[in-house]
Amino acid sequence: MEWFEDEEFWRELYPYMFPAERFQMAAEQVDQVLALGGISGGKLLDLCCGPGRHAVEFAKHGWEVTGVDASPFLLDRASERAEEAGVSVQWVKDDMRRFRRPSSFDLVCSLFTSFGYFSEEDDDLQVLRNVHESLRDGGAFVIDVISKERVARNWQNSLVAEFPDGALLLQLPKVQDGWSRLENDWILVKGGRSRSFRFEHNLYSGRELKDRLVASGFKDVKLYGDLKGSPYGLDAQRLVVVARKRAA
């Protein structure tokens, strides 16, 4: 079983990965994604949508939204949020390495470092090819991850966070495979007991991710330092890439 297939990971860490403040930020982030994508409406794919933070907000903006995730637990939370908001979203349980709908979407997004979970580089390339195939001509792909440059610049051997419910979350990151992958042991201490989990993802520099998008068929690829569209430079908080599909 791959780490992201462990439903206990998502269930136990959900309150700490997706606190109320993160949901409150979603409306502004959706506005920023739409501004970067430059597409006013149509069909949208939220790939690795998690608990629907952004998918529900996109639906509020009038988009016809499909949210894809491999976790039944997270999709259940997403469905609950959509019902509470009174919007309709198509939720699909699938692996992003397999999901594709040729020429179906005007905008695809992958946010909050939801790309790069797989240990094989070819799997990441397959995801990008799936996205390219699923976009209509002229469609855009907005991807938001933490970059290799950002991780290296702000490296810490351990991080500890304390939460209002008394829980402690200890993170012990390790760089693997020549700075191509980050393995992070997460230890949750709560109610007198501890649980250990593993979170892993590939690390991409701006140039590396751009090259992979071009190799997957995208013709117009631009890098930004955050969802506001800031330049991708030394002070970049995130690696945000907008890639467009052009007619052959």
N, C-alpha and C positions, 0 to 999 in steps of 0.2 A: 504494500500500500504506500502510495506517495504521500508526503506530509500533508498536502492540502486536501487529501481524501479523508482525513481524520475529522469526523464531525465533532468530536470532543474538543478539538482545537477551537473551532468556531464557536461552539456553545459556551465553553468556559471563558474564552477571552473576549467574547462579544461585547460585554459592558465596557471593556477597557479599550478596545479597538474602535468602537462606534458609540462614544458617549453623546449625550444630547447636543453638545456644542458642535460636534461634527455634522450632525443633521441640520443644525441651524445655519451652517456655512454653505450648505448645498445650493440654496437659491442663488447666491452671489456667484458661486462657481459655475453654475449652469449658464448664467448670463455671460460669463467670461468665455466659456467654451463656445457658445453660439457666436460671440463676436469674433473669436479666432477662426472658427470654421467658415464664417461668412455665408451661411446658408440659413434662410429664414424659416423654413418649415419642410415637412414631408415625413419620411419614414426614418427612424433612428434606431440604431442598435447600441445598447449599453452592454459591452462585452466584459464578462466577469463583474456583474452588476452588484454582487453582494446583497445587502439588505435593502437595496433600492433607493439609496440616498439621492442619487442623481436621476435615476430613471423616472421616479415619481415627479420630480420637479420638471423634467423635460415634458412629461405628459401634461402637467399644468400649463405649459406654454403652448399646448395644442399639437404637439408632435404625436405621431403614431409610433409608439415605443415598443420595442422588443428587448427584454432583459434576459441575458443568458448567464447562467452560473452552474457550477457542478455541485454546489452544496444544497441539499434539501432544506437544511436548517435555515440558511440565509435566504433562500427563496420563500420560505414560509414567512419570515420577517418582512420581506419585501412585499408580499401579497397583502399582509396585514396593513402595511403603511399605505399602499395604494387604495385599499378599501376605506381606510380612515380619511384619506384625502379626496375620495370620490372620483378617482380617475381610473381609466382602463389601461392596463399594461399587459402585454403578452409575456408571461414568464416561461422560460424554457430551461429545463435541466439538461445540460449537455456539456461536453468537454470542448473547450475552444479550439483544440486541435482538429476536431471533427466538424464543428458547426460552420456551415456556409449556406448562403442563399444567393445564388448568382443574380447580380444586377438588381438587388432589392432595396438598398438603403441609400439615402442621400447623405447621411452623417453616421459615422461610427465613432464611439469613444471608448477608451480604456483608461480609467482614472485611478488614482490612489495606489500606484505601484501594483497593479493587477496583472502586469505582463512580465514574463520572464521566470515563471515558477519552475519550468521544466529543466532538467539537468542536461538534456541533449539540445545542442544549438539548432539542429534541424527541426525540432519541435517548435521553437520560436519562429523560425522561418515559415513553417507550415501555417502557423497562426496568422502571420502577416499576409501570406498568399491568400488565405481564406478571406481575410478582410478585404483585400484588393478585389477578389472575385465577387464579393457580396455587395460592393459599392456600385452605384450607377456611375456612368461617365459624368465627370464633373463633381462627383462626391468627394467628401473630405473625411480623413481619419485624424482624430485628436487623441494623442497618447500622452499620459502624464506618469512619470516614474521618478524615483530618486536616482541621480546619476553617479557614475563611478567617481567623477571629479568631486562631487559634493561629499560623498562618503569619505574619500581620502582626506579632504580638507578639514573635515570635522570629526576625525576618527576618535572614538573612545573605546577603551577595552571593556567597559561595562557601563550600563545605564540602569538606574533604579527610579521607578515612579511609584508614588503613594497615592491612593485613591480615597475618596470620601467614605467608602464602605469599609475602610481599614485594610484593604488588600494592598499588597506590594507586588510589583512586577519587575523582576530582574532580567535584563537582557545581556547576553554574553556573545557578542558577534565575533566571527572569524572569517577571514578572507581565504578563499580556496582557489585552486586552479589558476594561479598567476593573475590574481585580481579579476577573474572573470565571474566569480560567484561568491555570494555572501551567505554564510550559514549562521543562523542566530538561534541560540538556545534561550528559550523564554521559560522562566521559572515563576510561577504564580503562587504566592503565599497568601492564604486566606483562611480564616477560621481555624487556625492552629494546624493546618495541613498545607503541603506544597504539592504542586503538579508541574511536571516538566513537559515542554513541547518544543518542536523544532519548526522554525520558519526559514525558508530558503528562497532566494531568487537570484537570477543572473544580474550582473552589473554591466551596464553599458555606458560608454562615454557618448557624448553627443555625436561624434563622427561615426562611431560604431553603429549606433542605432540608425542614423541616417543612411549609412551604407546598406544595412539590412533592408530598410524600406525600399530603397532604390532597386536592390536585387530582387525584391518581391513584386516589382512592376510599377511602383509609384514614380511619377515624373517630376513633381514639384514638392520638395520637402524643405520645411523651414523650422529652425530651432528657436525656442524661447526659454527664458529663465523662470517663468511662472505662468499661471493661467491669465495674468493680466497682459501678457505679451511683452514683458521686459526682455531686453537683450540677453542672449545666453553668453555670460561672461563669468568673471571671477566671483561675482556676488550672487550668482544664480542659486535660487532656493530649490528649484526643481528642474527636471529636464522635460520640457513640453515640446512635442513635435506635431506639426500640422502637415500631413501628407495628402496630396490630391491625386485622384485618378483621372487621367486624361484619355481621351479616345486614341486608339492606336493610329 
